[in-house]
Amino acid sequence: MPTLLLVRHGRSTANSSGILAGWSPGVSLDEHGEQQAKDLAERLAGLPLSVVLSSPLDRCRQTVAPLLAARPGQALRLDERLGECRYGDWTGRPLAELAKEPLWATVQAQPSAVTFPGPEGESMRELSHRAVDSIREWDAEVEREHGHDALWLACSHGDVIKAIVADALGLHLDLFQRISVEPASVTAIRYTPTRPYLLRLGDTGDLGGFAPHPRKEGDDAVVGGDTGTR
């Protein structure tokens, strides 16, 4: 099966100012985030990406822009299902202020019970379902079009990535707050007919090891741990 590189967008102006951005318009990468995007393109240099997919929000598209600039002919595909959670009336508010809301404790301890307030508010369950459906559908399409050794990339948001990782690990959504992914980090997942494999989580280092290669072990888990021989 293909390998997915799941990228969180670089640091945004909302991140650096402590604001919950959600789908707020006009949120872009800050200066540090722009440098993270350039560094990400360098880290991925030489890796053949069959598909580059992104949330439609500007901060994600800006994150993959240097990557695409270095790859003439590489198209960017967008999927709204990878967009940020719709936080409803919480959108655009300071995190320090939101931490005093009664709902905040539920977000921390039992996210599966959370629906964000207001007519535009989304539940965390809805977020998880749409994000996981998107990734699994795209992964199957990548395999059909590019083969089972293909490598592809999707750029999304923190809570979205955490929900996808929780699904890959077979964790209940209520445990997803135990997962942390930094801005511009890379999480790698390989889906197989038997189970997903979490290969990297929130990685900010070298990614050269993800160059496509024949897999000697097949899809079964290696007893005693991965051999490191690939």
ROTI-323323 format. One line per 3 residues: number of its first residue (from 0); their letters; for each residue x, y, z of N, C-alpha, C, O. Coordinates in steps of 0.02 Angstrom, whole numbers. Layout:
BEGIN
NUM> a> X:Y:Z:X:Y:Z:X:Y:Z:X:Y:Z | ...
% end
This chain:
BEGIN
0> mpt> 42:-60:0:0:0:0:44:63:0:101:60:22 | 18:119:-24:56:181:-25:74:205:45:46:182:95 | 121:251:48:139:283:111:116:356:108:130:392:60
3> lll> 81:377:160:56:445:165:102:486:210:118:465:265 | 123:544:186:157:594:226:106:648:244:85:687:202 | 88:650:307:35:695:330:68:755:364:98:748:417
6> vrh> 62:813:332:98:873:354:51:921:389:-3:937:363 | 72:944:447:35:1000:477:63:1065:448:123:1071:437 | 19:1113:435:42:1177:407:93:1210:453:95:1196:513
9> grs> 134:1254:424:182:1292:463:148:1340:512:87:1350:510 | 188:1369:556:160:1414:606:124:1473:574:151:1505:529 | 64:1486:597:23:1538:567:21:1600:612:43:1599:669
12> tan> -7:1653:585:-16:1714:624:-62:1702:683:-55:1734:735 | -110:1657:675:-155:1639:730:-118:1599:784:-128:1610:843 | -75:1552:762:-35:1513:809:7:1559:853:8:1553:914
15> ssg> 42:1605:821:90:1648:858:54:1700:901:85:1727:947 | -9:1713:887:-46:1762:928:-95:1729:976:-131:1764:1012 | -96:1662:978:-139:1627:1026:-213:1630:1010:-254:1632:1056
18> ila> -230:1632:947:-300:1636:925:-321:1569:894:-282:1537:859 | -383:1548:908:-410:1488:876:-435:1507:807:-488:1539:800 | -399:1489:755:-413:1514:688:-474:1483:657:-517:1518:630
21> gws> -479:1416:661:-533:1382:626:-533:1400:552:-481:1397:519 | -591:1418:526:-597:1437:456:-596:1513:446:-620:1538:395 | -568:1550:494:-564:1623:487:-527:1642:423:-475:1612:408
24> pgv> -552:1690:385:-516:1712:325:-455:1753:344:-452:1783:398 | -406:1754:300:-348:1798:309:-294:1772:356:-248:1809:372 | -300:1709:377:-248:1681:421:-194:1651:376:-208:1605:337
27> sld> -133:1675:382:-79:1653:340:-20:1630:383:-23:1636:444 | 32:1605:352:92:1588:388:126:1651:413:128:1702:378 | 154:1648:473:196:1704:496:266:1694:467:278:1647:429
30> ehg> 312:1738:485:379:1736:456:413:1669:471:446:1639:428 | 405:1645:532:435:1581:551:403:1524:512:437:1478:490 | 337:1528:503:302:1476:465:323:1474:392:327:1421:362
33> eqq> 337:1532:364:361:1534:295:429:1499:289:441:1464:240 | 472:1509:339:536:1475:338:526:1400:347:562:1359:317 | 480:1381:389:465:1309:398:443:1278:333:461:1221:318
36> akd> 403:1314:294:380:1288:229:438:1278:182:441:1228:145 | 485:1325:182:544:1317:139:586:1258:162:611:1219:121 | 594:1251:227:633:1195:254:599:1128:238:633:1079:224
39> lae> 533:1127:240:497:1066:224:510:1044:152:521:985:139 | 510:1092:106:523:1076:36:593:1046:28:602:1000:-12 | 641:1071:66:709:1043:63:711:973:93:746:929:67
42> rla> 674:962:147:672:896:178:642:844:131:659:785:133 | 596:866:89:561:820:44:595:816:-24:573:777:-67 | 647:854:-35:681:854:-100:705:784:-117:734:749:-75
45> glp> 692:763:-178:714:697:-201:663:642:-189:670:587:-216 | 611:656:-150:560:605:-140:505:613:-193:478:667:-201 | 489:559:-230:438:563:-282:368:561:-252:347:509:-227
48> lsv> 333:617:-254:266:620:-227:214:611:-282:210:653:-328 | 176:559:-278:126:545:-330:70:595:-328:44:615:-380 | 50:616:-268:-5:664:-259:14:712:-203:42:691:-152
51> vls> -2:776:-213:3:826:-159:-67:853:-147:-97:885:-191 | -92:839:-89:-161:856:-70:-159:906:-13:-113:906:27 | -210:950:-9:-209:1000:44:-279:1019:64:-327:1015:26
54> spl> -284:1040:127:-342:1079:149:-345:1142:106:-293:1166:83 | -405:1168:93:-409:1228:52:-389:1292:87:-383:1344:55 | -377:1291:153:-361:1352:189:-291:1377:172:-245:1338:159
57> drc> -284:1443:173:-222:1475:148:-159:1449:183:-109:1439:149 | -162:1439:248:-101:1420:284:-75:1352:262:-14:1339:266 | -119:1308:240:-97:1244:213:-70:1252:142:-18:1223:125
60> rqt> -104:1289:102:-82:1299:33:-14:1336:32:28:1321:-11 | -5:1383:77:60:1418:81:115:1371:104:173:1378:84 | 98:1322:146:148:1275:171:175:1231:115:235:1216:114
63> vap> 132:1211:68:156:1168:14:179:1207:-47:204:1178:-95 | 172:1274:-46:191:1314:-104:265:1307:-123:279:1297:-182 | 313:1311:-76:383:1301:-95:397:1232:-122:438:1223:-167
66> lla> 362:1183:-95:369:1114:-120:348:1109:-192:382:1079:-234 | 290:1139:-208:265:1137:-277:308:1178:-324:317:1160:-382 | 335:1234:-299:377:1276:-341:439:1239:-364:466:1252:-418
69> arp> 462:1192:-323:522:1153:-340:506:1093:-383:551:1056:-403 | 442:1083:-397:420:1024:-435:375:1046:-492:314:1036:-488 | 401:1074:-545:360:1096:-601:317:1039:-627:341:983:-639
72> gqa> 254:1054:-637:208:1003:-662:171:965:-607:123:929:-622 | 193:973:-545:159:939:-489:96:979:-472:100:1038:-452 | 38:949:-479:-25:983:-467:-43:980:-393:-26:932:-358
75> lrl> -78:1031:-369:-104:1032:-301:-178:1013:-304:-217:1043:-341 | -197:964:-264:-267:945:-259:-293:967:-190:-256:965:-141 | -356:988:-188:-386:1013:-127:-445:969:-106:-480:942:-147
78> der> -453:963:-40:-510:925:-14:-534:960:50:-497:964:99 | -595:986:49:-623:1022:106:-627:977:168:-627:1003:224 | -630:912:158:-635:867:215:-572:868:258:-573:845:315
81> lge> -517:894:230:-455:901:269:-449:971:299:-398:987:329 | -501:1012:291:-501:1078:320:-506:1076:396:-525:1025:425 | -490:1131:427:-490:1137:500:-560:1122:528:-610:1127:492
84> cry> -562:1103:591:-627:1094:625:-665:1160:621:-636:1214:626 | -730:1154:614:-773:1214:615:-792:1227:688:-836:1194:716 | -757:1275:718:-763:1287:790:-822:1332:808:-831:1348:867
87> gdw> -862:1351:759:-922:1390:774:-906:1455:808:-864:1494:785 | -940:1468:863:-932:1532:899:-865:1539:933:-848:1593:957 | -826:1485:936:-759:1489:965:-709:1518:914:-654:1538:934
90> tgr> -728:1519:852:-681:1541:799:-658:1612:810:-699:1657:822 | -593:1623:806:-565:1689:811:-554:1715:881:-532:1771:890 | -570:1674:932:-563:1696:1001:-495:1674:1030:-466:1625:1007
93> pla> -469:1711:1079:-405:1692:1109:-410:1626:1147:-460:1613:1180 | -359:1584:1141:-359:1520:1175:-361:1529:1251:-393:1490:1286 | -327:1580:1276:-327:1592:1348:-397:1607:1374:-414:1589:1431
96> ela> -437:1639:1333:-506:1654:1352:-549:1591:1348:-591:1578:1391 | -539:1551:1295:-578:1490:1286:-564:1439:1341:-608:1399:1358 | -504:1440:1368:-486:1392:1421:-528:1401:1483:-530:1357:1526
99> kep> -562:1457:1490:-605:1470:1548:-677:1447:1535:-718:1447:1581 | -692:1427:1474:-760:1404:1457:-771:1333:1486:-725:1293:1486 | -832:1318:1510:-847:1251:1535:-834:1196:1483:-814:1141:1501
102> lwa> -847:1211:1420:-838:1161:1367:-765:1141:1359:-751:1086:1335 | -719:1185:1378:-648:1171:1369:-628:1105:1404:-590:1066:1377 | -654:1094:1465:-638:1034:1502:-661:972:1465:-628:920:1467
105> tvq> -718:977:1431:-743:920:1393:-701:908:1331:-688:851:1312 | -679:962:1299:-633:956:1242:-571:918:1262:-545:878:1223 | -547:930:1322:-486:898:1345:-497:825:1364:-456:782:1348
108> aqp> -554:810:1397:-563:743:1426:-608:697:1386:-598:636:1386 | -656:725:1350:-703:683:1313:-723:717:1247:-781:737:1239 | -675:724:1201:-690:760:1138:-747:729:1098:-780:764:1059
111> sav> -759:664:1105:-814:633:1067:-882:661:1087:-931:652:1051 | -886:695:1144:-949:723:1167:-957:797:1148:-1008:828:1164 | -908:824:1113:-906:896:1099:-937:913:1032:-920:885:980
114> tfp> -983:961:1034:-1006:996:973:-994:1070:988:-1019:1096:1037 | -957:1103:945:-940:1173:958:-1002:1217:949:-1043:1204:905 | -1009:1269:990:-1070:1309:991:-1080:1351:929:-1033:1370:894
117> gpe> -1144:1367:917:-1161:1410:861:-1183:1371:800:-1171:1311:795 | -1216:1405:753:-1244:1371:694:-1191:1340:649:-1206:1294:611 | -1129:1366:651:-1076:1339:610:-1033:1287:647:-985:1260:619
120> ges> -1051:1273:709:-1010:1228:750:-1015:1156:726:-1069:1132:707 | -959:1122:728:-953:1052:707:-937:1010:768:-907:1034:816 | -958:946:767:-938:901:820:-870:871:804:-850:867:746
123> mre> -834:852:857:-769:819:846:-778:751:812:-734:729:776 | -835:720:822:-849:656:787:-854:668:712:-827:630:672 | -889:722:693:-896:738:622:-828:752:591:-812:730:536
126> lsh> -787:790:628:-719:805:604:-681:740:591:-651:732:538 | -682:695:639:-646:632:632:-670:592:573:-630:567:534 | -735:586:566:-763:545:512:-745:572:443:-724:534:399
129> rav> -752:638:434:-738:666:368:-663:661:351:-645:647:294 | -621:673:400:-549:672:388:-525:602:372:-487:592:324 | -547:553:411:-526:484:399:-553:459:333:-517:425:296
132> dsi> -615:475:317:-644:455:252:-602:483:195:-587:448:147 | -584:546:201:-544:578:148:-478:542:138:-461:524:81 | -441:531:191:-375:501:186:-379:430:159:-339:411:116
135> rew> -425:391:183:-430:322:160:-452:318:87:-429:274:50 | -497:362:67:-518:363:-4:-462:384:-50:-451:354:-102 | -425:437:-30:-369:459:-71:-314:407:-74:-283:397:-126
138> dae> -302:373:-18:-250:322:-17:-266:266:-66:-222:241:-101 | -330:246:-67:-350:193:-114:-343:217:-186:-323:178:-230 | -359:281:-199:-352:308:-267:-279:312:-288:-262:297:-345
141> ver> -236:332:-241:-164:335:-257:-139:266:-275:-99:258:-322 | -160:216:-239:-137:148:-254:-162:126:-323:-124:96:-361 | -224:141:-339:-251:121:-405:-212:155:-461:-197:124:-512
144> ehg> -196:219:-452:-166:258:-506:-89:253:-509:-59:259:-562 | -58:241:-450:15:246:-447:50:185:-418:111:182:-417 | 12:136:-395:43:75:-371:51:73:-296:45:124:-262
147> hda> 64:13:-269:65:5:-197:128:32:-163:130:36:-102 | 179:50:-201:239:80:-172:240:156:-176:290:188:-162 | 184:186:-197:180:258:-206:187:296:-140:169:270:-87
150> lwl> 212:356:-146:218:402:-89:177:464:-104:181:492:-159 | 136:485:-56:95:544:-68:92:587:-6:109:565:49 | 69:649:-14:71:697:40:4:732:47:-29:748:-3
153> acs> -16:744:109:-76:783:123:-60:833:178:-31:815:229 | -78:897:168:-65:950:215:-130:970:250:-179:987:216 | -130:969:316:-192:983:352:-176:1019:417:-126:1054:422
156> hgd> -219:1009:467:-218:1048:529:-210:1002:590:-220:941:585 | -192:1032:646:-175:993:705:-228:943:727:-213:884:733 | -289:966:741:-340:921:765:-360:870:712:-378:813:728
159> vik> -357:890:649:-374:843:595:-323:786:593:-341:728:589 | -259:804:597:-206:753:596:-211:708:657:-203:647:651 | -224:736:715:-230:696:775:-287:646:769:-281:589:791
162> aiv> -343:666:739:-399:620:729:-380:564:681:-399:506:692 | -343:580:628:-321:528:580:-273:479:613:-278:419:602 | -228:505:654:-180:462:689:-216:417:739:-201:358:744
165> ada> -264:446:775:-302:405:824:-337:347:788:-337:291:814 | -366:361:731:-398:307:692:-347:255:671:-360:195:677 | -289:277:647:-238:230:624:-214:185:681:-197:127:670
168> lgl> -212:212:742:-189:174:799:-245:134:833:-233:97:881 | -306:141:808:-362:106:839:-382:137:906:-409:102:949 | -367:201:916:-384:234:978:-453:266:975:-473:291:923
171> hld> -488:264:1031:-551:301:1036:-535:375:1029:-482:399:1050 | -581:412:1000:-572:484:991:-558:520:1057:-524:571:1058 | -583:493:1112:-572:525:1176:-499:524:1198:-480:558:1246
174> lfq> -458:484:1164:-387:481:1180:-344:523:1134:-283:524:1141 | -375:558:1087:-334:591:1036:-296:651:1063:-248:674:1032 | -316:678:1122:-278:733:1151:-210:710:1178:-169:752:1197
177> ris> -197:645:1179:-132:620:1199:-81:625:1142:-21:613:1151 | -105:643:1083:-63:648:1023:-45:721:1012:-87:766:1020 | 18:734:994:40:802:982:78:806:916:122:765:903
180> vep> 60:854:874:95:865:810:112:939:805:68:982:808 | 176:954:795:198:1024:791:185:1053:722:177:1015:674 | 184:1119:716:179:1149:650:236:1126:605:294:1121:627
183> asv> 221:1113:543:268:1092:491:298:1023:504:347:1005:472 | 270:986:549:294:918:561:263:869:512:211:884:481 | 295:811:505:272:760:459:255:696:498:295:671:537
186> tai> 195:672:486:173:608:514:163:560:456:130:577:407 | 191:501:461:188:453:406:147:393:425:156:363:479 | 101:374:381:56:317:392:55:275:329:50:301:274
189> ryt> 59:210:338:49:164:282:-10:119:298:-9:81:347 | -61:123:255:-120:81:263:-110:15:226:-83:15:170 | -130:-40:256:-125:-105:223:-192:-140:229:-236:-116:266
192> ptr> -202:-196:195:-266:-232:201:-279:-257:272:-337:-270:290 | -228:-265:313:-237:-291:380:-238:-238:434:-276:-245:483 | -198:-185:426:-195:-133:478:-155:-73:451:-115:-81:405
195> pyl> -166:-14:480:-122:42:465:-59:37:508:-59:9:562 | -4:65:481:58:70:519:76:144:528:80:181:479 | 86:165:590:110:232:603:186:230:601:218:202:645
198> lrl> 216:260:548:288:256:537:326:313:569:382:304:593 | 297:372:570:326:430:602:269:471:633:213:470:607 | 283:505:687:234:549:718:266:617:733:314:621:772
201> gdt> 240:669:701:265:736:714:339:745:701:373:779:740 | 364:715:648:436:715:634:457:782:603:423:809:559 | 513:808:628:540:870:600:610:861:573:646:910:561
204> gdl> 631:798:564:699:784:541:703:759:470:662:778:428 | 751:715:457:764:690:390:709:642:367:685:600:406 | 688:649:304:634:608:276:658:564:219:617:533:185
207> ggf> 723:560:208:749:524:151:732:450:151:730:418:98 | 719:422:209:703:351:213:637:332:183:622:273:177 | 596:381:164:532:365:134:534:359:58:482:352:26
210> aph> 593:361:28:598:348:-44:569:278:-57:585:231:-21 | 527:271:-109:496:206:-123:547:150:-131:601:160:-160 | 530:92:-106:575:34:-110:533:-29:-103:479:-27:-73
213> prk> 556:-85:-130:520:-149:-120:518:-167:-46:567:-156:-10 | 462:-194:-25:455:-212:46:464:-287:54:427:-327:26 | 515:-305:92:531:-376:101:483:-411:149:468:-470:140
216> egd> 458:-373:199:419:-406:251:345:-415:234:311:-453:268 | 320:-382:182:249:-385:167:210:-342:215:236:-293:242 | 146:-359:227:102:-317:268:99:-339:340:70:-304:382
219> dav> 126:-397:357:123:-421:426:170:-382:471:223:-359:448 | 151:-373:534:196:-343:583:255:-389:594:247:-450:597 | 315:-360:599:375:-400:608:382:-420:681:387:-376:724
222> vgg> 382:-485:696:389:-507:764:459:-488:790:509:-502:757 | 461:-456:846:524:-432:874:539:-360:854:586:-331:880 | 500:-331:808:510:-263:787:538:-258:717:567:-305:691
225> dtg> 529:-199:686:554:-187:618:628:-202:614:667:-182:658 | 648:-236:560:718:-257:553:765:-200:534:825:-206:543 | 737:-146:507:780:-91:486:812:-102:419:851:-60:397
228> tr> 797:-159:386:827:-174:321:784:-151:263:809:-145:207 | 721:-138:277:673:-116:224:677:-162:164:641:-151:115
% end
